[in-house]
Amino acid sequence: MRIWYQSLVEGGRVPSYFEGLAERARLIARPGVEVKFASMPEGVYGPHAPAEVVIYPYMMSLHIQFILDNALRAQAEGYDVFAVGSVQDPGLEEVRSLLDIPVVSYGEAAMHFACILGSRFVVIAFQDGFDQMMDLRIRRLGLAERGLPTMLMDATFKDVGRAQGNPDDALVDRFISTAREAIARGAEAIIPGQLYLSEAIARAGVTRIDEVPIIDGLVSTLKMAEAMTDFKRFGISVTRRGYTHARPPADMVDYARRLHGRPEISDGK
């Protein structure tokens, strides 16, 4: 099984982040599963941190095109599943409407696993704007009755970045403090949102706070990818009824991509 895992982070920005992802994936994935971690193009965010950019709908609409390009590339190159490694699930519906292979995403997978492990969950993020964005995403997934309002912890992108290579006790303490506030409000499962934060917490070895499970983003996404590939093997795949998952004809897609100057995708053969 081959999984294309698409990140919203630029590869050269924090090398230890991607090195750690690859190392943990080897421990998480089943034997024989290959995971390719693909980053965003270098310089796509300019002088800004990714978390500062993706909170703006217009900016995200532009960057989703890179995700769609790579989704088509993953299918053309024979990958078995395409995974979007971002808690806000950018481009998820659009990708599912384009591909025959299964498509999964961190936010959706983590929330569904959270619903199995507890009655109510909370997302804890670290960037202003993520709270409303995640609350809207939770409602779109039909999980508003299961999800508490998203909480923000006191941390910056740089703080979380520093914790990728070396666990940061101060960052972990702030996360635990915010988590305990959420638990007092009724949270029974906690999702660190963004994957950047999830990795920092996972690499510090924190899996549970006061008997409340922490939903590991990478574990959730890879295990959902494996499961949906199994579903596909047994003939169970995404619906093509209705608007959300309607697949456009290939000639229509080709024409639109040429018109908008998107790169030509080949199978590499």
Wavefront OBJ file of the C-alpha trace (Angstrom):
o trace
v 0.000 0.000 0.000
v 1.287 3.456 -0.932
v -0.014 6.577 0.825
v 0.565 10.106 -0.473
v 0.468 12.346 2.605
v 0.031 16.002 1.663
v 1.215 18.618 4.165
v 0.465 22.341 4.219
v 3.966 23.061 5.518
v 6.935 23.876 3.257
v 9.561 21.133 3.367
v 12.542 23.383 3.980
v 10.974 25.505 6.690
v 11.374 22.962 9.517
v 13.265 19.858 8.294
v 12.951 18.175 11.703
v 9.165 18.198 11.286
v 9.228 16.062 8.141
v 12.064 13.885 9.418
v 10.002 13.139 12.507
v 6.882 12.434 10.453
v 8.742 9.855 8.367
v 10.285 8.248 11.449
v 6.950 7.968 13.265
v 5.158 6.734 10.143
v 7.476 3.732 10.039
v 6.277 2.822 13.541
v 2.597 3.589 12.922
v 1.901 2.120 9.480
v 1.405 -1.565 8.805
v 4.344 -3.559 7.441
v 4.674 -2.988 3.725
v 2.985 0.429 3.774
v 4.945 3.216 2.071
v 4.180 6.803 3.056
v 5.325 9.714 0.905
v 5.277 13.066 2.705
v 4.775 15.887 0.214
v 5.218 19.512 1.235
v 3.945 22.748 -0.239
v 6.171 24.580 -2.761
v 9.052 26.482 -1.208
v 8.252 30.125 -0.585
v 4.488 29.688 -0.986
v 3.804 31.591 2.250
v 6.433 34.288 1.731
v 7.640 35.733 5.057
v 4.591 34.421 6.929
v 4.115 31.232 8.911
v 1.621 28.779 7.341
v -0.724 29.177 10.319
v -0.860 32.931 9.647
v -1.930 32.417 6.026
v -4.403 29.537 6.058
v -6.880 31.414 8.250
v -7.830 33.585 5.250
v -10.369 31.988 2.883
v -9.016 33.661 -0.246
v -5.427 32.655 0.476
v -6.489 29.103 1.216
v -8.483 28.920 -2.029
v -5.256 29.612 -3.940
v -3.149 27.127 -1.999
v -5.749 24.374 -2.372
v -4.816 24.279 -6.066
v -1.412 22.846 -5.103
v -3.199 20.147 -3.118
v -5.423 19.322 -6.097
v -2.405 19.152 -8.424
v -0.705 16.673 -6.113
v -3.881 14.668 -5.653
v -4.098 14.103 -9.399
v -0.362 13.387 -9.456
v -0.706 10.799 -6.677
v -3.402 8.913 -8.557
v -1.482 9.089 -11.827
v 1.614 7.692 -10.115
v -0.258 4.721 -8.699
v -0.692 5.640 -5.045
v -3.444 3.740 -3.247
v -4.765 6.602 -1.122
v -4.368 10.382 -0.859
v -4.232 11.919 2.624
v -4.607 15.597 3.494
v -2.551 16.222 6.619
v -4.322 19.323 7.935
v -6.935 19.522 10.660
v -9.114 21.972 8.689
v -9.364 19.437 5.800
v -8.455 21.862 2.978
v -9.706 20.762 -0.418
v -11.069 17.475 0.927
v -14.388 17.522 -0.936
v -12.783 18.777 -4.152
v -10.150 16.026 -4.058
v -12.748 13.325 -3.390
v -14.731 14.547 -6.368
v -11.679 14.114 -8.630
v -10.101 10.801 -7.636
v -11.005 7.138 -7.839
v -8.596 6.230 -5.027
v -9.682 6.811 -1.406
v -9.132 10.272 0.071
v -8.822 10.940 3.805
v -7.924 13.936 5.941
v -6.580 14.595 9.413
v -9.472 16.662 10.780
v -12.252 14.385 9.599
v -10.411 11.213 10.654
v -9.453 12.564 14.083
v -12.980 13.777 14.801
v -14.543 10.429 13.903
v -12.015 8.567 16.041
v -12.689 11.052 18.862
v -16.390 10.219 18.658
v -15.525 6.541 19.163
v -13.269 7.240 22.149
v -15.464 9.777 23.964
v -18.885 11.397 23.941
v -17.616 14.933 23.294
v -14.337 16.219 21.891
v -12.513 19.512 21.645
v -9.946 20.867 19.184
v -7.083 22.833 20.751
v -5.251 25.135 18.318
v -2.620 27.852 18.656
v -3.399 30.497 16.027
v -6.016 33.260 16.183
v -8.701 32.500 13.607
v -8.440 28.729 13.924
v -11.184 28.656 16.535
v -13.961 29.922 14.274
v -12.547 28.062 11.263
v -12.578 24.753 13.143
v -16.024 25.350 14.635
v -17.362 25.882 11.109
v -15.630 22.686 9.956
v -17.112 20.705 12.836
v -20.586 21.929 11.910
v -20.017 21.081 8.239
v -19.167 17.516 9.254
v -22.412 17.318 11.235
v -20.596 16.927 14.553
v -21.649 20.123 16.329
v -23.400 18.172 19.084
v -20.238 16.155 19.724
v -17.670 18.951 19.475
v -17.130 21.632 22.102
v -16.116 25.125 20.915
v -12.502 25.128 19.742
v -10.006 26.440 22.283
v -6.806 28.398 21.625
v -3.624 27.879 23.623
v -0.874 30.422 24.134
v 1.787 29.465 21.556
v 3.259 30.666 18.272
v 4.287 28.813 15.124
v 7.923 29.246 16.183
v 7.205 27.806 19.630
v 5.651 24.705 18.118
v 8.403 24.479 15.498
v 11.110 24.392 18.143
v 9.355 21.453 19.796
v 9.543 19.297 16.654
v 13.159 18.307 17.226
v 13.358 18.688 21.001
v 10.329 18.279 23.282
v 9.470 21.557 24.977
v 8.207 21.154 28.550
v 6.838 24.695 28.612
v 4.778 24.103 25.462
v 3.499 20.781 26.799
v 2.550 22.431 30.103
v 0.558 25.100 28.260
v -1.198 22.441 26.197
v -2.039 20.422 29.315
v -3.359 23.543 31.059
v -5.663 24.333 28.111
v -6.710 20.685 27.891
v -7.706 20.680 31.553
v -9.902 23.723 30.952
v -11.560 21.808 28.111
v -11.985 18.717 30.270
v -13.672 20.843 32.952
v -16.134 21.951 30.242
v -16.941 18.346 29.340
v -14.331 17.262 26.774
v -13.728 13.499 26.736
v -11.274 13.452 23.819
v -8.795 16.105 22.712
v -7.622 16.817 19.170
v -4.458 18.906 18.827
v -5.151 21.066 15.816
v -2.902 21.581 13.709
v -0.791 18.510 12.826
v 2.222 20.656 13.690
v 0.926 20.856 17.266
v -0.143 17.219 17.292
v 3.398 16.167 16.387
v 4.918 18.303 19.130
v 2.623 16.726 21.715
v 3.064 13.179 20.381
v 6.854 13.469 20.261
v 6.769 14.583 23.902
v 5.037 11.295 24.713
v 1.719 12.797 25.873
v -1.154 10.464 24.971
v -3.599 11.040 27.842
v -4.483 13.830 30.274
v -6.560 13.036 33.376
v -7.905 9.861 31.685
v -8.867 11.791 28.535
v -7.238 10.496 25.289
v -5.245 12.748 22.987
v -6.107 11.996 19.349
v -2.786 11.654 17.520
v -3.196 13.314 14.117
v -0.677 11.195 12.238
v -1.988 7.934 13.713
v -5.582 8.922 12.888
v -4.821 9.842 9.296
v -2.644 6.834 8.469
v -5.008 4.345 10.094
v -7.999 5.871 8.301
v -6.020 5.684 5.053
v -5.327 1.993 5.630
v -8.957 1.306 6.512
v -10.377 3.113 3.482
v -7.958 1.266 1.217
v -9.300 -1.977 2.690
v -12.842 -0.750 2.019
v -11.885 -0.083 -1.602
v -10.456 -3.595 -1.896
v -13.834 -4.981 -0.830
v -15.675 -2.836 -3.373
v -16.775 -0.068 -0.995
v -15.948 3.414 -2.244
v -17.166 7.004 -2.126
v -20.656 7.877 -3.343
v -21.104 9.644 -6.671
v -24.647 10.786 -5.908
v -25.425 14.378 -5.005
v -23.414 17.571 -5.382
v -20.557 17.121 -2.906
v -18.966 14.053 -4.491
v -20.014 14.546 -8.117
v -17.092 13.727 -10.419
v -16.698 15.952 -13.491
v -15.946 14.324 -16.868
v -12.248 13.968 -17.676
v -12.429 16.222 -20.745
v -14.067 18.952 -18.656
v -11.297 18.716 -16.056
v -8.566 18.761 -18.720
v -10.052 21.824 -20.408
v -10.461 23.735 -17.148
v -6.930 22.932 -16.007
v -5.455 24.135 -19.310
v -7.547 27.303 -19.152
v -6.309 28.095 -15.647
v -2.699 27.237 -16.361
v -2.424 24.242 -14.034
v 0.491 21.865 -14.717
v -0.004 18.821 -16.891
v -0.095 15.631 -14.784
v 1.496 12.477 -16.158
v 1.960 9.016 -14.669
v 5.747 9.397 -14.912
v 6.139 6.452 -17.258
l 1 2 3 4 5 6 7 8 9 10 11 12 13 14 15 16 17 18 19 20 21 22 23 24 25 26 27 28 29 30 31 32 33 34 35 36 37 38 39 40 41 42 43 44 45 46 47 48 49 50 51 52 53 54 55 56 57 58 59 60 61 62 63 64 65 66 67 68 69 70 71 72 73 74 75 76 77 78 79 80 81 82 83 84 85 86 87 88 89 90 91 92 93 94 95 96 97 98 99 100 101 102 103 104 105 106 107 108 109 110 111 112 113 114 115 116 117 118 119 120 121 122 123 124 125 126 127 128 129 130 131 132 133 134 135 136 137 138 139 140 141 142 143 144 145 146 147 148 149 150 151 152 153 154 155 156 157 158 159 160 161 162 163 164 165 166 167 168 169 170 171 172 173 174 175 176 177 178 179 180 181 182 183 184 185 186 187 188 189 190 191 192 193 194 195 196 197 198 199 200 201 202 203 204 205 206 207 208 209 210 211 212 213 214 215 216 217 218 219 220 221 222 223 224 225 226 227 228 229 230 231 232 233 234 235 236 237 238 239 240 241 242 243 244 245 246 247 248 249 250 251 252 253 254 255 256 257 258 259 260 261 262 263 264 265 266 267 268 269
